[in-house]
């Protein structure tokens, strides 16, 4: 999942800057309810997800974790193809399709990323990004039970991507749930290093980190921080 990489990079390398400005519309009008759901998620994480992720991180060598991460990313290349087509980016669709073909075959079902060394760079695209290209506004921030921080737009995109992914399309339900479970554990393990760096109000920190990570993703990997100026047009695409 691409967002985990952006979130971890932002938390580790950049200060999380407030996503709200005085003149901007409040993007967290449901904060009271969101905080209650956040408290539930924190309890779930403390007693289940984090211990499982730490065990996974302990028993899985780094190379094996990279392989699992590569496999998961390769599965979602299918979604990148679909969303690139929906966005009218034929070159991006061909790029993702090429990665899916090369890594599935030469990379042994995607456990090895052989496409990148061959010059076929990642082209991650999700339905939330597609909605942004179509002009749909991000909407308010929302904290979902279990699934965590989202905007309304990215939340809709997440569920569309999930139910149009390869695991959802296969007939083997058990295999699909195993895949999604491993995906969640691998995702959580990838954020273990960031746990001790969260300071102050955890809800605000995670909310702003998510929104900044999402904005970075929509902006094509450009990190927007307090030291950066907007482009000359002042028309950065919103998350």
N, C-alpha and C positions, 0 to 999 in steps of 0.2 A: 504494500500500500504506500503510495508516494508520500502521503501527508506525514507519515511518521518520520520520514527522513527530513522533511522541511521543519517539522516541529522540533526534533532533536537538535538539528543544526542551529535553529534560532535560539533555543534555550541554552545551548552550550557556548555559542559563539557571539551572540548579539544580545544586548539588553532588550527586554520586552517592552516596547513602547506602547503607551495608551492608544487604543484604536478609536477613542472618542475624542472629538474636539467640541468646544463649546457651541460652535455653529452647526454641528452635525446633529442629525436626528438620533435619538437614543436607540441604539441597536439592541438593548437588553431590557425591553419593557416588561418582560416576564421574570425579572431577576428573583423575586421572592419565591416563585414556584421552582425556578431553575436551581436555586440554592438547596431546596429540599431534595430534589432529584440528585443533585451533586453529592449531598450527604449520603444518600443511599448508595450511589456509585462508589464513593470513598470507602464505605463499609465493605461493599462487595470486593473492592480492590484489595483492601487491607487483609481480609481473611481468606480470599480465594485467589484472585488473579495474580497479585504480586508474589505470594508464596509459590504458586505454580510456575510463574515466569522465572523466579530465582532458581527453582529446581531445574527447570529447562536450561537456563543459562549455565548452571553448574555442570550438568551432565553432558551438554552438547558442546563439542569443540567448536572453536570459531569457524573453522572451515565447513563444518556440518551446518552451522547456523547460516552461513552465507549461502550454502546450497539450498536450504529450505527457503530462505528469502528469495533466491533466484527463481525457484520453482513457483512460488506464489506470484511473483511479478510476472513470470511467463504466462501463467494462467490468465492474468488480467490484461495481457497484450490483446486478447480477443476483444475486450471492452474498449481498448484504445483504438482498435480498428473501427469498431462500430461508431464511436463518438467522433473520431476524426472525419468519418464519412458524413455524419449528421452535421458537423461543423463546416462541411464543404472543403476540408483540407485533404485532398487526394494524396498529396505527397506524404503527409503524416500517416495516412491509412496504409500506404504502401510500405512506409518505414516500419510501422508496428507489425504489419503482416510479415515483413521480411524477418523481423526479430523472432516472431512466433514460429515461423518455419525453421529458421536456422537453429534456434536454441532448443526446439522440441526434438529435432533430429540429431544434429551434431552435438548439441549440449545435453543429450540424454534426458529428455523430457523437461529440460529447462533448469536442471540442477547446476549446470555450468553455463555461464554467460559467455558464449563464444562469439556472439553477434557484435558486442561492443569492440573487442579487439579487431574485428573485421571492418570496423568503420560504420556499423549500423547502430547509431546512437539511440538511447531510449527516447520514446515520444509518448509520455504518459498523458492520457486524456480520459476524463470521466464525464458523467452526465451532468454533474453540477457545472463543470466548465462549459459543456454544451449549452446549458440553460443560460449561462452568462453571455455566450456568443449570440444567442437568440434574443438577448436584451432583457432577460428576466432579472429583476432586482434580487439581491441576496436575502432580503427580509430580515426579521429579528434574529438575534442569537437564541438558540434553544439548547437546553441540556436534556438529552434523551436518556431514559433509563437504560443501563448496560452499554449502549452505543456511544454515550458521551457527548462532547461538545459538537455542535453543528450550527449552521444557519438554516433557515427554512429551505433555502435553495439547495444547499449542499446536502441537507437531510433527505430531500426528495431524490436528489441525484444518487445518494448512497444506496437507497433501497432499489431504485431502478437498475443501477449497476449490479447489485447483488442478484436480482432476479433475472438478469439477462447475462449473467456470467456462466462460464462453462460448468461449474459445479451445479448450478441451479437447472441447467438444461439437460443434464444427464439423468437417466432413470434411477440410478443407484442413490437413494436418499441417504443411506448410511455413509457412503463415501463422501457425499457433499457435506454432511455435518462434521465428519472427521476433518475435512479440509478447512472448514470455517473455524473449528475449534483450534486447530494448529495455527491458523492465521492469527487469531486473537492472541494466543500465547506468544507467538513469535513477535507480533506487534508490541505487546506489553514488555517483553524482554528487551526489545530495542530501545525502550524508554527508561530502563532502569538507571542508567547513568545520569539521567536528568532529575531523578527524584530528589536528591539532596540539594539541588540548585534552586528548587522552588522556594521562594521567600515571601513573607508577608501573607496576605489573604490568598489562600490557595485557589479559591474560586476565581478571583479576579485575575490572578497570574495565569491560570490554565485557560480562562476565557480569552484573554488578550493574546496569549501565545498561539492559541488555535486560530483566531481571526487573522493574526499576522502571518501565520504559516499558510493559511488559505489564500490570503491576498498575494503572498509570494508565489504560490503555485499558479494562481490565475495570471499573474504578471510574468509567467515564464521563468521563474527562478530568481527574479530581481528582488532582493530584500529591501523593504522600505523601512527605514529607521529614522530616528530623530536627527541624524546627521545628513540625511539625504534630502535633496530638493526635488520637488515635483518637476516633471518635464516642462518644457517651455509652454506647451499648450495647456498644462494643468488638467489633463484629461486622463489620468491613470484609470485603467479599467478596474472597477470595483470588484471585491471578492465575491 
